[in-house]
Amino acid sequence: MQMRGAKAGFTVGLSAGFVLGVLLALLAWPRLFPQWLAGPADAPGQAQLAGDPAFIRLAEQVTPAVVNIRTQSAPRGRRGRRSAPLPLDPFFREFFEGAPERGPRDGQTSLGSGVIIDKRGFVLTNNHVIREADTILVRLADRKEHPAQVIGQDPRTDVAVIRVETDRELPEAQLGDSDGLRVGEWAIAIGNPFGLNHTLTVGVVSATGRSDVGITSQEDFIQTDASINPGNSGGPLLNVRGEVIGINTAIVASGQGIGFAIPINLARKIAQDLIREGRVTRGWLGAGLKAITRELARELGVEPDAGVLVEQVLPGGPAEAGGLRAGDVIAAIRGRRVRTPAEVRAMVAEAEVGKPLELTLLRDRTEVRVNVVIVEQPIGAAKERS
């Protein structure tokens, strides 16, 4: 009996000691091995977790420059309910207008977001947010509402600029460089989904250079999985440094985590044109372009993703003056690879008029570089011709 009691006491003591040892080890572990809990080192300037102080500082820094845009449209007779903001493809049914629209007798309302890009009150947003609006009210971060007027609209890219009517300087966002974006970078969206002011969500850059998705006639979108919803439209997409890298524009209703934003370099150029001149000046190449299929690639002796075929060079145009020939393959513009005619058109349209644009060509399987002086796109220029 004594032996059994001794064994039982030893077992209980051993178990208690083991449990106590585990508890002490768990308490001491963070101090002894802090690097084990830190996780993998991130790239310089990148935050590690959504709760990281970098995201907190970013929210505090950028939120004052993000606004809520509310519009009111008067009845338009027998027009009925306003169509979807960009009714181009059933695949893209859900855009970012969040508030329910009223019937034609009561007028119609919409809700969206915007970002202040100039302390004088200039706000960058989507054209579909303020399209056909009779009155525009902008709510600032301090919850004060101010009327706003339209400065300019560009339906082709779905970009618009409005100006808040106020006698004080407003906080402005810092604009970044969307040309240097890489897939996998952090992407942060701030906006007003469903009227929930200044909501911040975090994701990554899923892809860049998305075109031919049927949203606008000029497309070069950033794709992101940062959670965005109706009401986010026109709000900023940010990098981890708090710089605006895009303007949130559309989501895929039938999917999850698929959103599109206009690159800020494109939106900035459009905004500058609208503010300075009230219209958009676009570059023109003067060439007919064609996508390279597998069959065509075999005929040309190039890879299917080698670039875009110059099918036609228009007489007297910039392409002819720059030495382009029918049969050339445009492989890159300013060192950036291109794969579709839409990409070429978008980059040429963004190019500065009157300045040379460097194109890398494949001619008879040999790489050739030429400089083409871009001119302003003629009114009514065919979509197929850049």
C-alpha positions in Angstrom: 0.0 0.0 0.0 2.8 2.4 0.9 4.5 1.6 -2.4 1.4 2.2 -4.4 0.8 5.5 -2.6 4.4 6.6 -3.2 4.1 5.7 -6.9 0.8 7.7 -7.2 2.4 10.7 -5.4 5.4 10.5 -7.7 3.1 10.4 -10.8 1.0 13.4 -9.7 4.1 15.4 -8.8 5.7 14.6 -12.2 2.5 15.7 -14.0 2.2 18.9 -12.1 5.9 19.6 -12.7 5.5 19.0 -16.4 2.5 21.3 -16.6 4.3 24.0 -14.6 7.3 23.7 -16.8 5.2 24.1 -20.0 3.6 27.2 -18.6 6.9 28.8 -17.6 8.3 28.0 -21.1 5.4 29.6 -22.8 5.8 32.7 -20.7 9.5 32.9 -21.2 9.5 32.1 -25.0 8.7 35.6 -26.3 11.5 37.1 -24.4 14.1 34.4 -25.1 13.3 34.0 -28.9 11.4 37.1 -30.1 12.6 36.6 -33.6 10.7 33.3 -33.8 7.4 35.1 -33.4 8.2 38.0 -35.7 7.5 36.0 -38.9 9.4 36.4 -42.1 11.0 39.7 -42.8 9.0 41.8 -45.2 10.3 44.1 -48.0 11.5 47.5 -46.9 8.5 49.9 -46.4 6.0 47.0 -46.4 3.7 46.4 -43.4 3.5 42.8 -42.2 0.0 42.5 -40.8 -3.3 44.3 -41.2 -2.9 45.4 -37.6 0.6 46.8 -38.2 1.2 50.4 -37.1 2.0 51.2 -40.7 -1.7 50.7 -41.6 -2.8 52.7 -38.7 -0.6 55.6 -39.7 -1.7 55.3 -43.2 -5.4 55.5 -42.2 -4.7 58.6 -40.1 -2.7 60.2 -42.9 -5.0 59.6 -45.9 -8.5 59.5 -44.4 -8.8 63.3 -44.2 -8.4 63.5 -48.0 -11.1 60.9 -48.8 -14.6 62.3 -49.3 -18.1 61.0 -49.6 -20.0 62.2 -52.7 -23.8 62.3 -52.8 -25.6 63.4 -55.9 -29.2 64.2 -56.8 -30.7 64.0 -60.2 -34.1 65.6 -61.1 -36.7 63.5 -62.9 -36.1 63.2 -66.6 -39.7 62.8 -67.9 -40.3 59.3 -69.3 -36.7 58.3 -69.1 -37.5 56.0 -66.1 -34.8 54.6 -63.9 -31.3 55.5 -64.8 -29.3 52.7 -66.3 -26.3 51.2 -64.6 -23.3 53.5 -64.5 -21.4 51.6 -67.2 -23.9 49.2 -68.8 -21.5 47.5 -71.2 -21.3 43.8 -70.2 -23.6 41.7 -68.0 -20.5 40.3 -66.4 -19.9 43.7 -64.7 -23.3 44.5 -63.1 -22.1 45.7 -59.7 -20.4 49.0 -59.8 -19.8 51.3 -56.9 -23.0 53.4 -56.7 -24.3 52.2 -53.3 -27.5 54.1 -52.4 -30.8 52.8 -53.8 -32.0 55.0 -56.6 -35.4 56.6 -56.4 -38.1 56.4 -59.0 -38.4 59.0 -61.7 -41.1 60.9 -59.9 -39.0 61.5 -56.8 -35.6 62.0 -58.6 -32.6 59.8 -58.3 -29.7 59.6 -55.9 -26.3 58.0 -56.0 -23.5 57.6 -53.5 -19.8 57.3 -54.2 -16.3 58.4 -53.0 -13.6 60.7 -54.1 -10.1 61.8 -53.2 -8.9 65.4 -52.8 -5.9 65.9 -55.1 -5.5 69.7 -54.6 -5.8 71.8 -51.5 -7.9 74.3 -53.5 -10.7 71.7 -53.4 -10.3 69.6 -56.6 -11.6 66.1 -56.1 -10.8 63.1 -58.3 -13.6 60.6 -58.7 -15.3 58.3 -61.3 -17.4 59.9 -64.0 -20.3 57.4 -63.4 -20.5 58.7 -59.8 -21.5 62.2 -60.8 -22.9 61.6 -64.3 -26.2 63.4 -65.0 -26.1 64.8 -61.5 -28.0 68.1 -60.9 -26.6 68.7 -57.5 -23.5 67.3 -55.9 -22.8 67.4 -52.2 -19.3 66.4 -50.8 -19.0 65.4 -47.2 -15.5 65.9 -45.8 -13.8 63.9 -43.0 -15.1 66.5 -40.4 -18.6 65.5 -41.5 -19.3 68.9 -43.0 -21.1 68.9 -46.3 -20.3 71.4 -49.2 -21.7 71.8 -52.6 -19.5 71.0 -55.5 -19.4 71.7 -59.2 -18.2 69.6 -62.1 -14.9 70.7 -63.6 -14.6 68.1 -66.3 -15.6 64.6 -67.3 -14.0 61.9 -69.4 -16.4 59.0 -70.1 -13.8 57.2 -72.1 -11.7 56.5 -69.0 -14.5 57.0 -66.4 -12.6 59.8 -64.7 -14.1 63.1 -63.5 -12.9 66.1 -61.5 -15.2 68.1 -59.3 -14.4 71.1 -57.1 -15.7 71.6 -53.5 -17.0 75.1 -52.9 -15.2 76.2 -49.7 -13.1 79.2 -48.7 -10.4 77.1 -46.8 -7.6 74.9 -47.9 -8.3 71.2 -47.8 -6.1 68.2 -47.0 -4.8 66.7 -50.2 -3.6 63.1 -50.9 -0.2 62.3 -52.1 -0.2 60.7 -55.6 2.2 57.8 -56.3 3.5 56.1 -59.4 1.4 53.3 -60.8 3.9 52.4 -63.5 6.2 50.7 -61.0 3.5 48.5 -59.4 4.3 44.8 -59.0 1.9 41.9 -58.4 1.8 41.0 -54.8 2.3 44.5 -53.4 -0.1 45.6 -50.6 -3.2 47.5 -51.8 -5.4 49.5 -49.4 -8.8 50.9 -50.3 -10.5 53.7 -48.4 -14.0 54.7 -49.3 -17.7 54.8 -48.3 -19.2 51.4 -49.1 -22.9 51.4 -48.5 -22.5 54.8 -46.9 -20.2 53.6 -44.2 -17.8 56.5 -44.2 -14.0 56.0 -44.4 -13.9 52.2 -44.4 -10.4 50.8 -44.9 -9.8 47.4 -46.4 -6.5 45.6 -47.2 -5.5 43.3 -50.0 -2.8 43.0 -52.7 -2.2 44.0 -56.3 -3.5 41.0 -58.1 -2.6 42.0 -61.7 -1.7 45.1 -63.7 -2.4 46.2 -67.3 -5.9 44.5 -67.4 -7.6 45.5 -70.6 -10.4 44.2 -72.9 -12.6 43.6 -69.8 -15.6 45.6 -71.2 -15.7 48.4 -68.6 -14.5 51.5 -70.5 -13.3 52.2 -74.0 -9.8 52.9 -72.8 -8.6 50.3 -70.3 -5.4 49.6 -68.4 -6.7 48.6 -65.0 -5.1 47.5 -61.8 -6.8 44.4 -60.5 -7.0 44.0 -56.7 -8.6 41.7 -54.1 -8.9 44.5 -51.5 -12.5 44.3 -50.4 -14.5 47.0 -52.2 -18.2 47.4 -52.5 -20.9 49.7 -53.9 -20.1 53.2 -52.6 -16.3 52.8 -52.9 -16.4 54.0 -56.5 -14.1 57.0 -57.0 -12.2 56.4 -53.8 -8.4 55.8 -53.7 -6.4 52.6 -53.9 -3.2 53.1 -51.9 0.2 51.6 -51.5 1.6 50.9 -48.0 3.3 54.4 -48.0 -0.1 56.1 -48.3 0.3 57.1 -51.9 -2.6 56.9 -54.2 -1.9 54.3 -56.9 -5.4 54.0 -58.4 -9.0 55.1 -58.4 -11.4 52.2 -57.6 -13.9 51.8 -60.4 -15.6 48.4 -60.8 -16.0 44.9 -59.3 -17.1 41.6 -60.8 -20.5 40.9 -59.3 -20.3 37.1 -59.9 -16.9 36.7 -58.2 -15.2 37.6 -55.0 -12.0 39.6 -54.6 -11.9 40.9 -58.1 -11.9 44.6 -58.3 -10.5 47.1 -60.8 -8.9 50.5 -60.4 -7.8 53.1 -62.9 -4.0 53.6 -62.6 -3.2 56.9 -61.0 -0.7 57.9 -63.7 -3.6 57.8 -66.2 -6.1 59.4 -63.9 -3.6 62.2 -63.0 -3.1 63.1 -66.7 -6.8 63.1 -67.3 -7.4 65.3 -64.2 -4.6 67.8 -65.2 -6.1 68.1 -68.7 -9.6 68.7 -67.3 -8.4 71.3 -64.8 -6.2 73.2 -67.2 -8.2 72.9 -70.5 -11.6 71.5 -69.7 -10.9 68.6 -72.1 -8.6 65.7 -72.5 -5.7 65.7 -75.0 -4.8 62.2 -76.2 -1.8 61.0 -78.2 -2.1 59.4 -81.6 0.2 57.0 -83.4 -1.4 56.7 -86.7 -1.2 53.0 -87.2 -3.6 50.1 -87.5 -2.9 47.4 -84.8 -3.7 43.7 -84.6 -3.4 41.1 -81.8 -0.9 38.3 -82.6 -2.7 34.9 -82.6 -0.8 31.6 -82.5 -1.3 31.2 -86.2 -0.1 34.7 -86.9 2.9 34.2 -84.6 4.0 31.1 -86.6 3.8 33.1 -89.8 5.8 36.0 -88.4 8.3 33.7 -86.7 7.7 35.2 -83.2 6.3 34.1 -79.9 2.5 34.6 -79.4 3.1 37.1 -76.6 5.9 38.9 -78.5 3.8 42.1 -78.9 1.3 43.7 -81.2 1.4 43.7 -85.0 1.4 46.9 -87.0 -1.1 46.0 -89.7 -1.2 49.4 -91.4 0.7 52.6 -91.3 -1.4 55.7 -92.1 0.1 58.1 -94.7 1.3 61.3 -93.1 0.9 60.1 -89.6 3.4 59.9 -86.7 4.1 56.2 -87.3 5.1 56.8 -90.9 7.3 59.8 -89.9 8.9 57.7 -87.2 9.8 54.9 -89.6 7.3 52.2 -88.6 6.4 49.7 -91.3 3.5 47.3 -91.8 4.6 44.0 -90.5 6.5 45.4 -87.6 5.8 44.0 -84.1 5.6 46.5 -81.3 7.2 44.6 -78.4 7.6 47.4 -75.8 6.9 51.1 -75.2 9.4 53.0 -73.1 10.7 49.6 -72.0 7.4 48.3 -70.9 6.2 45.2 -72.7 2.9 45.2 -74.5 0.8 42.3 -75.6 -2.6 43.7 -76.8 -3.7 46.6 -79.0 -5.6 48.0 -76.1 -2.4 48.3 -74.1 -0.6 50.1 -77.0 -3.6 52.5 -77.5 -3.7 53.3 -73.7 0.0 54.0 -73.5 0.0 56.1 -76.7 -3.0 58.1 -75.5 -1.2 58.8 -72.2 1.9 60.0 -73.9 2.8 63.6 -74.0 1.8 65.2 -77.3 4.7 66.7 -79.3 7.3 64.6 -77.4 9.1 61.5 -78.8 7.9 58.1 -77.6 10.4 55.2 -77.7 9.1 52.0 -79.2 10.9 48.7 -79.3 10.1 46.8 -82.5 10.7 43.3 -83.9 11.4 43.7 -87.6 12.4 40.5 -89.5 13.1 38.9 -86.1 15.6 41.7 -85.2 15.1 44.1 -82.4 14.9 47.8 -83.6 14.2 50.9 -81.5 12.6 54.0 -82.9 11.4 57.3 -81.5 7.9 58.5 -82.7 6.8 62.0 -82.1 3.2 61.7 -80.9 0.5 64.1 -82.1 -2.9 64.9 -80.7 -5.5 62.3 -81.6 -7.8 63.7 -84.4 -11.5 64.0 -83.6 -13.3 60.9 -84.7 -10.2 58.8 -85.1 -11.1 55.1 -85.4 -10.9 53.0 -82.3 -8.8 50.4 -84.1 -6.2 53.0 -84.9 -3.8 54.4 -82.4 
